[in-house]
């Protein structure tokens, strides 16, 4: 459903080709440092960071000192080199732990819904504004876990966009352009945005497109923002209204129960 377009960024420039957004330069430079260091297994010296970023050593030193204080960078040597700090690993572990708990509870529910309703069902992993993988099951097909797969056609992208703020939505639209098929169905991004308040309230979207009922529900974390999605498709021509409502209710309840169970296990 979405056509991904590349967003170019030049390390050292601190700019992204996303119109209508403002960037705090010091934050961009700090992120550039983390990216440079992460791509250097032996670490980077202050001199090499300064050259790569086209910044004075004094400026770079101030940034790395702050990152070391917050444990996003570490310092080894001699000679003094900067490497990723323990906080980076902790953040990755926290996200990985959450995703494992979500999948552990969501996958059995997805399989159950697929078998009970004879529908294609998937659980989508969602990180940093992007859908990065999915567990997929469907009648007569082998269940599979896929990464970096296009998953927007189930309606997950609509739910995801509903929870983005203004700048995040501009960035998302720069990466995922409206296609001709999107325009044919939604008519314009502005009309789609009119649905977002209702989607946020219900944490769910359901619509019929190309003969398929598409239902997607957020699996929210403790602050209410989506961390994953439960989604379903089924040929709409096979469904009476009440059967379609059963599909919607099943996906809605699955998303909520998975979120509740994960939050309880984290306490």
C-alpha positions in Angstrom: 0.0 0.0 0.0 2.8 2.4 0.8 5.7 3.2 -1.6 8.8 3.7 0.4 11.0 6.6 -0.7 14.5 7.1 0.5 15.4 10.0 2.9 19.0 11.1 2.4 21.0 12.4 5.3 24.7 13.5 5.3 26.7 13.0 8.4 28.2 16.3 9.3 25.5 18.4 7.8 22.9 17.5 10.3 20.0 17.9 7.8 17.3 15.6 6.6 15.3 16.1 3.4 12.0 16.3 5.2 10.1 19.6 4.5 8.5 21.5 7.3 10.6 20.2 10.2 13.1 21.9 12.5 16.1 20.1 14.0 18.1 20.9 17.1 21.6 21.0 15.7 23.3 19.8 18.9 21.0 16.7 19.1 21.6 15.9 15.4 25.4 16.2 16.0 25.2 13.9 19.0 23.2 11.3 17.0 25.8 11.6 14.2 28.5 10.8 16.7 26.6 7.7 17.9 26.2 6.5 14.3 29.9 7.1 13.5 31.1 5.3 16.6 28.7 2.4 16.0 30.2 1.8 12.6 33.8 1.7 14.0 34.4 -1.5 16.0 37.7 -0.2 17.4 36.2 3.2 18.4 37.0 6.7 17.1 39.4 9.4 18.3 38.4 13.0 18.9 40.4 13.9 15.9 38.6 11.5 13.6 35.2 12.5 14.9 36.1 16.2 14.4 37.1 15.5 10.8 34.1 13.4 10.0 31.7 15.9 11.4 33.6 19.0 10.1 33.4 20.4 13.6 36.0 22.0 16.0 37.5 19.5 18.5 36.2 21.6 21.3 32.6 21.3 20.1 33.0 17.5 19.6 34.6 17.2 23.0 31.6 18.8 24.7 29.2 16.5 22.9 31.1 13.3 23.7 31.6 14.4 27.3 27.8 14.7 27.7 27.2 11.3 26.0 29.8 9.7 28.3 28.1 11.2 31.3 24.8 9.6 30.2 26.6 6.4 29.4 25.7 6.4 25.7 29.4 6.5 25.0 32.4 5.0 26.7 36.1 5.9 26.6 39.0 3.4 26.0 42.7 3.7 25.4 45.4 4.7 25.1 45.2 6.3 22.6 41.8 7.7 23.8 39.0 6.3 21.6 35.3 6.6 22.0 33.0 3.5 21.8 29.3 2.8 22.4 28.4 2.9 26.1 26.3 0.5 28.2 23.2 2.6 27.9 22.9 1.7 24.2 22.9 -2.0 25.0 20.4 -1.5 27.8 18.0 0.3 25.4 18.3 -2.5 22.9 17.7 -5.1 25.6 14.6 -3.3 26.9 13.1 -3.1 23.4 14.0 -6.7 22.6 12.6 -7.9 25.9 9.3 -6.0 25.2 9.0 -7.4 21.7 9.6 -11.0 23.0 6.9 -10.6 25.6 4.5 -9.2 23.0 5.2 -12.0 20.5 5.0 -14.7 23.2 1.4 -13.6 24.1 0.2 -12.4 20.7 1.2 -15.3 18.4 -1.1 -17.9 20.1 -4.0 -15.4 19.8 -3.2 -14.7 16.2 -3.3 -18.4 15.4 -6.5 -18.9 17.3 -8.2 -16.0 15.4 -7.0 -17.3 12.1 -8.3 -20.8 12.8 -11.6 -19.7 14.3 -12.5 -17.1 11.6 -10.7 -18.6 8.6 -8.8 -15.3 8.1 -5.3 -14.1 7.5 -3.9 -12.7 10.7 -0.6 -11.1 11.6 1.3 -9.6 14.6 3.4 -6.6 13.5 6.5 -5.4 15.4 6.6 -1.6 15.5 9.8 0.4 16.4 10.6 4.0 16.1 7.8 4.8 13.7 8.4 1.9 11.4 7.0 -1.6 11.1 10.0 -3.8 11.2 8.6 -7.3 11.0 5.6 -9.6 11.3 4.3 -13.0 12.3 1.9 -14.2 9.7 -0.6 -17.0 9.7 -3.4 -17.9 7.3 -5.7 -21.0 6.6 -3.8 -23.6 4.6 -0.5 -21.8 4.9 2.6 -22.3 7.0 2.9 -19.7 9.7 6.1 -17.6 9.4 8.0 -14.8 11.0 9.3 -12.2 8.6 11.4 -9.0 9.0 11.5 -5.9 6.9 8.3 -6.9 5.1 5.7 -4.6 3.7 2.8 -4.8 6.1 0.9 -1.5 5.5 -1.8 -3.2 3.4 -3.6 -4.5 6.5 -4.3 -1.0 7.8 -1.5 -1.0 10.4 0.0 2.2 8.9 -3.3 4.0 9.4 -3.3 3.2 13.1 0.4 4.1 13.4 0.0 7.5 11.7 -2.9 8.3 14.0 -0.5 8.3 17.0 2.2 10.5 15.4 2.5 14.1 16.3 2.8 16.8 13.5 6.5 16.6 12.9 6.6 12.8 13.1 3.7 12.6 10.6 5.6 14.9 8.2 8.6 12.7 8.5 6.6 9.5 8.0 4.9 11.0 4.9 8.3 11.9 3.5 9.4 8.2 3.8 6.0 6.7 2.7 4.5 8.6 -0.1 0.8 8.3 -1.0 0.5 6.0 -4.0 -2.2 6.1 -6.7 -4.0 3.3 -4.9 -4.0 5.3 -1.7 -5.4 8.3 -3.4 -8.1 6.3 -5.1 -9.3 5.0 -1.7 -8.5 7.8 0.8 -8.7 10.6 -1.8 -6.1 12.7 0.0 -3.8 12.7 3.1 -6.0 15.4 4.6 -9.2 13.3 4.4 -7.3 10.4 6.0 -6.2 12.6 8.8 -9.8 13.4 9.7 -10.1 9.7 10.8 -7.2 9.9 13.2 -9.0 11.1 16.3 -11.5 8.2 16.0 -8.7 5.8 15.4 -6.8 7.0 18.5 -9.9 6.7 20.6 -10.7 3.1 19.4 -7.0 2.1 18.9 -8.4 0.4 15.8 -9.3 0.8 12.2 -11.5 -1.3 10.0 -12.3 -0.8 6.3 -13.0 -2.7 3.1 -10.6 -2.2 0.2 -10.1 -4.3 -3.0 -12.7 -6.8 -1.7 -11.0 -7.4 1.6 -12.1 -6.5 5.1 -9.0 -5.1 6.8 -8.8 -4.7 10.6 -5.8 -3.4 12.5 -5.6 -2.8 16.3 -2.8 -1.2 18.3 -1.1 -3.2 21.0 -0.2 -0.2 23.2 2.5 0.1 25.8 1.9 1.6 29.3 1.8 5.2 27.9 -0.9 4.3 25.4 1.2 4.5 22.2 1.4 1.5 19.9 4.3 -0.8 20.2 2.9 -3.5 18.0 -0.3 -4.3 16.0 -2.7 -7.2 15.6 -4.2 -7.2 12.1 -6.6 -9.3 10.0 -7.8 -9.6 6.4 -10.7 -11.7 5.0 -12.6 -11.6 1.7 -15.5 -9.3 2.4 -17.8 -11.0 -0.1 -17.9 -14.0 2.2 -19.1 -12.0 5.2 -22.4 -10.9 6.5 -22.4 -7.7 8.7 -22.5 -9.6 12.0 -19.6 -11.9 10.8 -17.6 -8.8 9.9 -18.3 -7.3 13.4 -17.0 -10.6 15.0 -13.7 -10.1 13.1 -13.4 -6.5 14.3 -14.2 -7.4 17.9 -11.8 -10.4 17.9 -8.9 -8.2 16.7 -9.8 -5.4 19.1 -10.0 -7.7 22.1 -6.7 -9.5 21.2 -4.8 -6.2 21.0 -6.1 -5.1 24.4 -5.6 -8.5 26.1 -2.0 -8.8 24.8 -1.2 -5.3 26.0 -2.7 -5.9 29.5 -0.8 -9.2 29.9 2.5 -7.7 28.8 2.1 -4.8 31.2 1.3 -7.1 34.1 4.4 -9.3 33.3 6.6 -6.2 33.4 5.5 -5.1 36.9 
